[in-house]
Structure formats: C-alpha cells, structure tokens
C-alpha cells in the first residue's frame, strides 16, 4: 500500500535517524511511503511568527501537491510539520474567504481531501509489549513482576537500532532518589500509602520506612536484580536528564516512578510512534497477602496559591472576583469556555466538545491564550474528576474522556483484561477505610522536624545505594550498617517527634 510522505526539513537534516526509522517501520507494516515531489518547508516557527498569510500558504502548497499527486493520505512524522499542516487545513476548510486568498497566493487548487497522519495514526499493528507478551496477566507480586521483565528481555534483548534493552532503571543521583528508589519501596514492600519517607501503623505511630523487614527484603531483591544485570548499572550515577532520555528512547522495560516525573518520556514515545512502549501502573506488592494502596484517598493537598497585593485599588472587588472563580459558573467558564462556542450540552445536559474544537485545542499552540481556557495556573480550581452539585463536570477530564483518549495500546490492554480503565487493576478507594489524616508529606512541618528527616535521608540515600550495588553476600552487613548509623543519628527521636506531630493532625472521620 502506497501512502504519501512529507518528511519536512528536519527529517532531511538533523533528524535523519527519525526519517529512517519511520520508513523502516512502514516497511515492516507493508506500507510504501512515497515522498512528495517538489515539497517545500512547512514554515514552522519562522513563518507563523512573522506572517499569517505565509504561515498558511507554505503548508497549503504541500497539501495541494499531495492532492495533485493523487494521495488521499500523507504521513507527516515531524510534530511541527504536522501542526502547521493541520492548522492550515482547518483554517482553509472553515473560512472560504481565507481559502480563496491563500490558494490565489499559492496558485494551486486544493479541495481539502487529503488526510494528514502522524506516525501514531499510521500504525495499524504494534509490537508486543510486556503485558501483551504475558497474555495481559499483569503481575501482582514482586516475583511475578521479575518473571515478566525477564521474559520480555529474553524476547527483546536489543532495540531496533541495536542498543541493549534495560530491565529496570532509576534516577538516584539527586533528590529524585526519593521518587524512584525510596517511594516505591513503601508502596511495594510495606503496602503503605505514600507518606513520603514515613509509614504509619494502625495505632498512628510513625516509623521511618527504610528500616523495616519488608523493605530489607525489597532492597535485597533490587540487589539481586543489580547483580544479575536487570537493574541498570548506572541507576545511581546517571543524571536525571540521562534517565529521562533512556526512558524516552523505548529502551527500558520497567520503571519505579511517579507519573508526573516520566510523563514527558511518554509524550516522546508517542510522538516517535512507540505507543506500545509507554507505561502502565501495576499493583505490585512484596507478597500475595498485601494490598497495594496507591488509590487510597489521603485527603486534600494544597500547593499553589493566589494573593491580593497591598497596592490593589479595589480589594473588595478582587475578592468578589476570586469568589466568582470558585463558583460553578466561574469554574465551568475557566475550564470549558463559552457554551455554544467552545462546548455544547447534550440531551442529558452534559457538556461536550466537538471533534473540531478538540482538534483545534490540540493543534493550535495559542488555543489557551486565545480562549482563556485553562490559561492561568494558580487560579482557584476544583480538581480533575470534580462535579458540581447538579452533576456538571468542572473539567473536561472525566472518566469518559480519559477512556476516550487512551492510546491504542491502552485500549487493547483494557479490552484484553476486561477492564473499563487501567486503574481497575488496583484496589479501589471505596475498599479502604477513610484515614483520619492526610498524606504526611503534604503537611507544613516545623523546621525542627524537617531537619531530623534530612539527617536520616542523608544517611539512607547512600546507604540504600550501597546495599543495592554491593554483592549479594555483602547485603546483610551493608543493611545492618545503614540501620545502625540511622539509629545512632536520632532515628528513635525523629520517629517519636513525627508521631507527636501527626497526633495534632488527627481528625474524626466517623
């Protein structure tokens, strides 16, 4: 099957490898990419920052060439090129006057019948990912997790460009060690919700988590993975940028990380046509009798704020404006825009965006600025998944929209596992008792407490790295040495102080 191909300037210059990989992928899929004859630059950056007419004329000529050469579809791998061609097509198809003006400038005919495809949209078949190769039997214990990783590595020892695949990697050379090395230990080994560097028992006693027997077992497992070559030998020394680059390359089978940290990697993987190599959270625990508590509700957290300056000419009016932002009307306007323009109501009174509006929001870099929708951070907002009293979703990110926006691999996985959402793998919030406290890391702690934790963390960080990177025979001695150093530097005192602090935060949840 033959499809038109527009490489753009980058793929013939600085991104030649990307050009070659797209063509190789297409060949494997039985597709023949035919490069457009006499194509020109799409005008990205330079043109659209200087002249709207030029920014539309350049990509329009490319589309007209494709139509002239008999292509119904063209593959456009470059994200900037895809953006410019999509914007031009949208503008021309929705403004006849502008269309006539631009086509006169170009001196060509264009009916608008060419479909623009990025690499993701081109893909009809995907390589098997780890879950797929495991027949979508997702792991629930550390042993099952290990088997899945090793099985995938055995089947795929190298990437398409000949690089060695990596079983597990982390970012542990700076503060990210807490996110990739520390926090997962609490979730997996202790089956504890995220309370930072602490775990809280049923009696509301607070313990520094990196000394429990369960964590000892977990880090002994990591030590074995390191010595077997499954855990990246550079996990503790590579920079965070190195870590991000590895994950974004598609070389890494498994990560222990927070979504906010690796999300940019997933965006790169999707842009590179590696949808099957994106990541999904798994409810892995040390033992079968434990329940992973990632979805346990831990109360409301705050971070961003908004204030009124002393020089404000009308503070009362400013406060009234903030009050309006917190109202149903204000929230809906901020997140959805104007009814009848940016969104519409269905027969049940629920809001929706047209496909055209969604496409515009995704392709127009100035969409937020031009519409005001979600354009300002720090404004008072209700979070994703929040609804007004009459059932109106405050944000477009609803359960339904999340499902609709799943990529191909995610949809395939959900269907194979019989899930509506990927989070269905986890124990749901309603399965847990409501806790009488919020996440411990979310509280503003006294400076003295923060200093006590810092002392412990500065011991645990290199101590855990030494435990993992040492030989298996050395592990017990390395672990005991770390625990002893923690004990000698105020472990018991810090735990007591944190327990007393938590006691001041407990509330009645009956």
C-alpha positions as CSV (number, residue, x, y, z in Angstrom):
1,X,0.0,0.0,0.0
2,X,1.4,3.4,-1.1
3,X,1.0,6.5,1.1
4,X,2.2,10.0,0.6
5,X,5.2,11.0,2.8
6,X,6.2,14.6,3.8
7,X,9.5,14.5,5.7
8,X,9.9,18.2,6.2
9,X,13.2,19.9,6.6
10,X,14.2,18.3,9.9
11,X,13.9,14.7,8.8
12,X,16.3,15.5,5.9
13,X,18.7,17.3,8.2
14,X,19.2,17.0,12.0
15,X,16.6,14.1,12.4
16,X,17.7,11.8,9.6
17,X,17.6,8.8,12.1
18,X,14.0,9.5,12.7
19,X,13.3,9.6,9.0
20,X,15.0,6.2,8.5
21,X,13.2,4.7,11.5
22,X,9.7,5.8,10.2
23,X,10.5,4.3,6.8
24,X,11.7,1.1,8.4
25,X,8.6,0.8,10.5
26,X,6.4,1.4,7.5
27,X,8.2,-1.3,5.5
28,X,7.6,-3.8,8.3
29,X,3.9,-2.9,8.2
30,X,3.8,-3.4,4.4
31,X,3.5,0.3,3.7
32,X,5.4,2.2,0.9
33,X,6.0,5.8,1.8
34,X,6.2,7.9,-1.4
35,X,7.9,11.2,-0.8
36,X,6.0,14.2,-2.2
37,X,7.7,15.8,-5.3
38,X,8.8,19.4,-5.1
39,X,7.8,19.8,-1.4
40,X,8.7,22.9,0.5
41,X,9.3,23.9,4.1
42,X,6.1,24.0,6.3
43,X,7.1,27.4,7.7
44,X,7.2,26.2,11.3
45,X,8.5,28.9,13.8
46,X,9.8,31.4,11.3
47,X,6.8,31.9,9.0
48,X,4.0,31.7,11.6
49,X,5.8,34.1,13.9
50,X,6.1,36.7,11.1
51,X,3.2,36.4,8.7
52,X,-0.1,34.6,9.0
53,X,-0.5,34.5,5.2
54,X,2.9,32.9,4.7
55,X,2.3,30.5,7.6
56,X,-0.8,29.2,5.8
57,X,0.5,29.4,2.2
58,X,3.5,27.2,2.8
59,X,1.7,24.2,4.3
60,X,-1.2,24.7,1.9
61,X,1.1,24.3,-1.0
62,X,2.3,21.0,0.5
63,X,-1.3,19.8,0.9
64,X,-2.1,20.9,-2.7
65,X,0.9,19.0,-4.0
66,X,-0.2,15.8,-2.2
67,X,-3.7,16.2,-3.7
68,X,-2.3,16.9,-7.1
69,X,-0.1,13.8,-7.0
70,X,-3.1,11.6,-6.2
71,X,-2.5,10.9,-2.5
72,X,-5.5,10.6,-0.2
73,X,-3.3,10.3,2.9
74,X,0.1,11.7,3.8
75,X,2.3,10.7,6.7
76,X,3.9,13.7,8.5
77,X,6.3,12.5,11.2
78,X,7.6,15.8,12.4
79,X,5.4,17.2,15.2
80,X,5.9,20.9,14.0
81,X,5.1,20.0,10.4
82,X,2.0,18.0,11.4
83,X,0.9,21.0,13.5
84,X,1.3,23.5,10.6
85,X,-0.4,21.3,8.0
86,X,-3.3,20.6,10.4
87,X,-3.8,24.2,11.3
88,X,-3.7,25.3,7.6
89,X,-6.2,22.6,6.6
90,X,-8.5,23.6,9.5
91,X,-8.3,27.3,8.6
92,X,-9.0,26.8,4.9
93,X,-11.9,24.4,5.4
94,X,-13.6,26.8,7.9
95,X,-13.0,30.1,6.1
96,X,-13.9,30.3,2.4
97,X,-12.7,33.8,2.0
98,X,-9.3,33.0,3.6
99,X,-9.1,29.8,1.5
100,X,-9.6,31.7,-1.8
101,X,-6.9,34.3,-0.7
102,X,-4.3,31.6,0.2
103,X,-5.0,29.5,-2.9
104,X,-4.6,32.6,-5.1
105,X,-1.2,33.2,-3.4
106,X,-0.2,29.6,-3.9
107,X,-1.5,29.4,-7.4
108,X,-2.8,25.9,-6.9
109,X,-6.1,24.1,-6.4
110,X,-6.9,22.4,-3.2
111,X,-10.2,20.6,-2.3
112,X,-9.2,19.6,1.2
113,X,-9.5,15.8,0.6
114,X,-6.0,14.8,2.0
115,X,-5.9,13.2,5.3
116,X,-2.9,14.1,7.5
117,X,-1.4,11.3,9.6
118,X,1.2,11.4,12.2
119,X,3.2,8.3,13.0
120,X,0.8,7.1,15.7
121,X,-2.1,7.3,13.3
122,X,-0.1,5.5,10.6
123,X,0.5,2.5,12.8
124,X,-2.1,-0.3,12.4
125,X,-0.1,-3.0,14.1
126,X,2.1,-2.7,17.1
127,X,5.0,-4.6,18.6
128,X,4.1,-6.7,21.5
129,X,4.7,-5.0,24.9
130,X,5.5,-6.7,28.2
131,X,1.9,-7.1,29.3
132,X,0.8,-8.4,25.9
133,X,3.5,-10.9,25.8
134,X,2.4,-12.0,29.3
135,X,-1.1,-12.6,27.8
136,X,-2.2,-9.5,29.8
137,X,-1.8,-11.4,33.0
138,X,-0.5,-8.5,35.0
139,X,1.9,-9.2,37.9
140,X,0.6,-8.7,41.5
141,X,3.7,-9.8,43.4
142,X,7.4,-9.0,43.1
143,X,8.2,-12.5,41.9
144,X,5.6,-12.2,39.0
145,X,7.0,-8.8,38.2
146,X,10.5,-10.1,37.9
147,X,9.4,-13.0,35.6
148,X,7.6,-10.6,33.3
149,X,10.6,-8.3,33.0
150,X,13.0,-11.2,32.3
151,X,10.6,-12.8,29.8
152,X,10.4,-9.6,27.9
153,X,14.2,-9.1,27.9
154,X,14.7,-12.6,26.7
155,X,12.4,-12.0,23.7
156,X,13.7,-8.5,23.0
157,X,17.4,-8.2,24.1
158,X,18.1,-5.2,21.8
159,X,16.2,-2.3,20.4
160,X,15.6,-1.9,16.6
161,X,18.7,0.2,16.4
162,X,20.9,-2.4,18.2
163,X,21.1,-0.9,21.7
164,X,20.8,-3.2,24.7
165,X,17.4,-3.2,26.4
166,X,17.4,-2.3,30.1
167,X,15.2,-4.2,32.5
168,X,14.8,-1.5,35.2
169,X,16.3,1.9,35.6
170,X,16.0,4.7,38.2
171,X,17.1,8.3,38.8
172,X,19.0,8.2,42.1
173,X,21.9,10.7,41.7
174,X,20.0,13.6,43.1
175,X,16.7,14.3,45.0
176,X,14.8,12.1,42.6
177,X,16.1,9.1,44.6
178,X,13.1,9.6,46.9
179,X,10.8,9.2,43.9
180,X,12.3,6.3,42.1
181,X,14.3,4.4,44.8
182,X,12.6,5.4,48.0
183,X,8.8,5.8,47.5
184,X,8.3,2.6,45.5
185,X,9.8,0.7,48.4
186,X,7.0,1.9,50.7
187,X,4.3,1.1,48.2
188,X,5.7,-2.4,47.2
189,X,7.3,-3.7,50.4
190,X,5.2,-2.1,53.1
191,X,2.0,-1.9,51.1
192,X,1.7,1.6,52.6
193,X,0.1,4.7,51.0
194,X,2.5,7.5,50.1
195,X,3.5,9.3,53.3
196,X,6.9,10.4,52.0
197,X,9.7,8.8,53.9
198,X,7.4,7.5,56.6
199,X,4.9,4.7,57.3
200,X,2.1,5.0,59.8
201,X,0.8,1.9,61.7
202,X,-2.7,1.2,62.8
203,X,-2.1,3.0,66.2
204,X,-0.9,6.1,64.3
205,X,2.7,5.6,65.3
206,X,5.1,7.0,62.6
207,X,8.1,5.0,61.5
208,X,11.0,5.8,59.2
209,X,10.3,3.3,56.4
210,X,13.8,2.4,55.3
211,X,14.4,0.1,58.3
212,X,11.5,-2.3,58.1
213,X,12.0,-6.0,57.5
214,X,9.8,-5.8,54.4
215,X,12.0,-3.1,52.9
216,X,15.0,-5.1,53.7
217,X,13.6,-7.9,51.6
218,X,12.7,-5.5,48.8
219,X,16.1,-3.9,48.6
220,X,17.7,-7.4,48.7
221,X,15.7,-8.1,45.6
222,X,17.0,-5.0,44.0
223,X,20.5,-6.0,44.9
224,X,19.9,-9.3,43.1
225,X,18.5,-7.6,40.1
226,X,21.5,-5.3,40.0
227,X,24.0,-8.2,40.2
228,X,22.0,-10.1,37.5
229,X,22.2,-7.1,35.2
230,X,18.5,-6.5,35.2
231,X,18.8,-3.2,37.1
232,X,20.6,-0.5,35.2
233,X,24.3,-0.5,36.4
234,X,24.2,3.3,36.1
235,X,20.9,3.9,38.0
236,X,22.7,5.6,41.0
237,X,25.2,7.8,39.0
238,X,23.3,8.9,35.9
239,X,21.8,12.4,35.8
240,X,18.1,12.8,35.8
241,X,18.4,14.0,32.2
242,X,20.2,10.7,31.3
243,X,17.4,8.8,33.0
244,X,14.7,10.7,31.1
245,X,16.5,10.2,27.8
246,X,16.7,6.4,28.4
247,X,13.1,6.0,29.3
248,X,12.0,8.2,26.4
249,X,14.0,6.1,24.0
250,X,12.0,2.9,24.5
251,X,15.0,1.0,25.9
252,X,13.6,0.5,29.4
253,X,11.1,-2.3,30.2
254,X,10.2,-1.2,33.8
255,X,10.4,1.9,35.9
256,X,9.5,2.7,39.5
257,X,8.5,6.3,39.2
258,X,5.7,8.8,39.6
259,X,3.7,9.7,36.5
260,X,4.4,13.4,36.8
261,X,8.1,12.6,36.5
262,X,8.1,10.4,33.5
263,X,5.1,11.9,31.6
264,X,7.4,13.8,29.3
265,X,9.0,10.5,28.3
266,X,5.6,9.1,27.4
267,X,4.9,12.1,25.2
268,X,8.2,11.5,23.3
269,X,7.4,7.8,22.9
270,X,4.0,8.6,21.5
271,X,5.5,11.2,19.2
272,X,8.0,8.6,18.0
273,X,5.4,6.0,17.2
274,X,6.3,3.8,20.2
275,X,2.8,3.7,21.8
276,X,3.3,0.1,22.8
277,X,6.4,1.2,24.9
278,X,4.5,3.6,27.1
279,X,4.0,2.7,30.7
280,X,1.1,1.5,32.9
281,X,1.0,1.4,36.7
282,X,0.9,-2.1,38.3
283,X,-0.4,-3.1,41.7
284,X,2.8,-5.0,42.6
285,X,3.5,-5.9,46.3
286,X,6.1,-7.9,48.0
287,X,3.7,-10.8,49.0
288,X,0.3,-12.1,47.9
289,X,-1.4,-11.2,51.2
290,X,-0.6,-7.4,50.8
291,X,-2.9,-4.9,49.0
292,X,-1.3,-2.1,47.0
293,X,-2.8,1.2,48.3
294,X,-1.9,3.7,45.5
295,X,-5.6,4.7,45.2
296,X,-6.3,5.1,48.9
297,X,-7.8,8.5,49.4
298,X,-5.4,10.6,51.5
299,X,-7.3,13.9,51.7
300,X,-6.8,17.2,50.0
301,X,-3.4,18.7,49.4
302,X,-2.5,22.3,48.6
303,X,0.4,23.9,46.8
304,X,-0.5,26.8,44.5
305,X,-2.0,29.9,45.9
306,X,-3.2,33.3,44.9
307,X,-3.0,36.6,46.7
308,X,-4.0,40.3,46.5
309,X,-1.3,42.9,46.7
310,X,-1.4,45.8,49.2
311,X,-1.5,48.2,46.3
312,X,-4.7,46.8,44.9
313,X,-7.1,49.7,44.3
314,X,-10.2,47.7,44.9
315,X,-9.5,44.7,47.2
316,X,-13.2,44.1,47.7
317,X,-13.8,43.7,44.0
318,X,-10.8,41.5,43.8
319,X,-12.1,39.2,46.5
320,X,-15.5,39.1,44.7
321,X,-13.7,38.1,41.5
322,X,-12.0,35.2,43.4
323,X,-15.4,34.2,44.8
324,X,-16.7,34.1,41.3
325,X,-13.9,31.9,40.1
326,X,-14.8,29.4,42.8
327,X,-18.5,29.4,41.8
328,X,-19.9,26.8,39.4
329,X,-20.2,29.4,36.7
330,X,-16.6,30.6,37.1
331,X,-15.2,27.1,37.1
332,X,-17.1,26.0,34.1
333,X,-16.1,29.1,32.2
334,X,-12.5,28.7,33.1
335,X,-12.3,25.0,32.2
336,X,-14.8,24.7,29.4
337,X,-15.1,28.2,27.8
338,X,-18.3,29.6,26.3
339,X,-21.3,27.4,25.8
340,X,-22.3,27.3,22.1
341,X,-18.8,28.3,21.1
342,X,-16.2,26.1,22.9
343,X,-18.6,23.4,24.2
344,X,-22.2,22.3,23.9
345,X,-24.7,20.4,26.0
346,X,-26.1,17.0,25.1
347,X,-29.7,15.9,25.7
348,X,-28.8,15.0,29.3
349,X,-27.4,18.4,30.0
350,X,-23.8,17.2,30.0
351,X,-21.1,19.2,28.3
352,X,-19.1,18.0,25.3
353,X,-16.6,19.5,22.8
354,X,-17.0,18.9,19.1
355,X,-14.3,17.0,17.3
356,X,-13.3,20.2,15.6
357,X,-12.9,22.0,18.9
358,X,-10.8,19.2,20.3
359,X,-8.6,19.2,17.2
360,X,-8.2,22.9,17.4
361,X,-7.2,22.7,21.1
362,X,-4.6,20.1,20.2
363,X,-3.2,21.7,17.1
364,X,-3.3,25.4,17.9
365,X,-0.4,26.4,20.2
366,X,-2.3,29.6,21.1
367,X,-5.6,28.0,21.9
368,X,-5.4,28.6,25.7
369,X,-4.2,32.2,25.2
370,X,-6.9,33.0,22.7
371,X,-9.8,31.3,24.5
372,X,-8.7,31.8,28.1
373,X,-9.4,28.1,28.8
374,X,-7.0,26.8,31.4
375,X,-4.6,29.5,30.5
376,X,-3.6,30.5,34.0
377,X,-2.0,28.4,36.7
378,X,-2.5,29.2,40.4
379,X,-6.2,30.2,39.9
380,X,-8.6,28.5,42.4
381,X,-9.8,25.4,40.7
382,X,-11.6,22.2,41.6
383,X,-9.5,19.1,40.7
384,X,-10.0,16.7,37.9
385,X,-13.0,14.4,38.5
386,X,-14.8,17.1,40.5
387,X,-18.5,17.8,39.8
388,X,-21.0,20.5,40.7
389,X,-24.0,19.6,42.9
390,X,-26.1,19.1,39.8
391,X,-23.6,16.7,38.3
392,X,-21.8,19.1,35.9
393,X,-18.1,18.1,35.5
394,X,-15.9,21.1,36.3
395,X,-13.2,20.0,33.9
396,X,-13.2,18.2,30.5
397,X,-11.1,15.5,32.1
398,X,-13.8,13.0,33.1
399,X,-13.8,9.2,33.3
400,X,-15.3,9.1,29.9
401,X,-12.8,11.4,28.3
402,X,-9.9,9.5,29.9
403,X,-11.1,6.3,28.4
404,X,-11.7,8.0,25.0
405,X,-8.2,9.4,25.0
406,X,-6.4,6.1,25.8
407,X,-3.8,5.3,23.1
408,X,-4.1,2.1,21.0
409,X,-2.0,0.0,23.4
410,X,-4.0,1.1,26.4
411,X,-7.3,0.4,24.7
412,X,-6.1,-3.0,23.6
413,X,-4.9,-3.8,27.1
414,X,-8.2,-2.8,28.8
415,X,-10.2,-4.9,26.3
416,X,-7.9,-7.9,26.8
417,X,-8.1,-7.7,30.6
418,X,-11.8,-6.9,30.7
419,X,-11.3,-3.5,32.4
420,X,-13.0,-0.3,31.8
421,X,-10.0,1.7,33.0
422,X,-6.4,0.7,33.6
423,X,-6.8,1.7,37.3
424,X,-9.2,-1.1,37.6
425,X,-6.2,-3.3,38.3
426,X,-5.8,-1.6,41.7
427,X,-7.8,-1.9,44.9
428,X,-10.4,0.9,44.6
429,X,-10.7,3.9,47.1
430,X,-14.0,2.6,48.4
431,X,-12.3,-0.6,49.5
432,X,-10.3,1.2,52.2
433,X,-11.4,2.9,55.4
434,X,-11.1,6.7,55.4
435,X,-8.0,7.8,57.2
436,X,-8.1,10.4,59.9
437,X,-5.1,12.2,58.4
438,X,-3.8,13.5,55.1
439,X,-0.6,12.4,53.4
440,X,2.2,13.2,55.8
441,X,4.3,14.9,53.2
442,X,1.5,17.4,52.5
443,X,1.6,19.0,55.9
444,X,3.7,22.0,56.6
445,X,6.1,20.6,59.2
446,X,8.1,22.5,61.8
447,X,11.7,23.3,60.8
448,X,13.0,21.0,63.5
449,X,11.1,18.0,62.2
450,X,12.3,18.7,58.6
451,X,15.9,18.8,59.9
452,X,15.5,15.5,61.7
453,X,14.3,13.9,58.4
454,X,17.1,15.4,56.4
455,X,19.6,13.8,58.7
456,X,18.1,10.4,58.2
457,X,17.7,10.9,54.5
458,X,21.3,11.8,54.0
459,X,22.2,8.5,55.6
460,X,19.6,6.4,53.9
461,X,20.3,7.6,50.4
462,X,23.9,6.4,50.1
463,X,23.2,3.5,52.4
464,X,20.5,2.1,50.2
465,X,22.6,2.6,47.1
466,X,25.4,0.7,48.8
467,X,23.1,-2.1,49.7
468,X,21.8,-2.4,46.2
469,X,25.2,-2.1,44.4
470,X,27.1,-4.4,46.7
471,X,27.3,-8.1,46.2
472,X,24.5,-10.3,47.5
473,X,26.8,-11.8,50.1
474,X,27.5,-8.2,51.4
475,X,23.9,-7.2,51.6
476,X,23.0,-8.1,55.2
477,X,26.2,-6.4,56.5
478,X,25.6,-3.3,54.4
479,X,21.9,-3.1,55.6
480,X,22.8,-3.5,59.3
481,X,25.5,-0.9,59.0
482,X,23.0,1.6,57.5
483,X,20.3,0.8,60.2
484,X,22.9,1.3,62.9
485,X,24.0,4.6,61.5
486,X,20.4,5.7,61.4
487,X,19.9,4.6,65.0
488,X,23.0,6.5,66.1
489,X,21.8,9.7,64.4
490,X,18.4,10.1,66.1
491,X,16.1,7.6,64.4
492,X,14.0,6.9,67.5
493,X,13.8,10.6,68.4
494,X,12.7,11.5,64.9
495,X,10.0,8.8,64.9
496,X,8.7,10.0,68.3
497,X,8.6,13.6,67.2
498,X,6.8,12.8,63.9
499,X,4.3,10.6,65.9
500,X,3.6,13.6,68.2
501,X,3.2,15.9,65.2
502,X,0.7,13.5,63.5
503,X,-1.3,13.3,66.7
504,X,-2.1,17.1,66.3
505,X,-3.5,16.4,62.8
506,X,-5.8,13.5,63.5
507,X,-9.5,14.2,62.8
508,X,-12.8,12.4,63.5
509,X,-13.8,10.6,60.3
510,X,-17.0,8.9,61.7
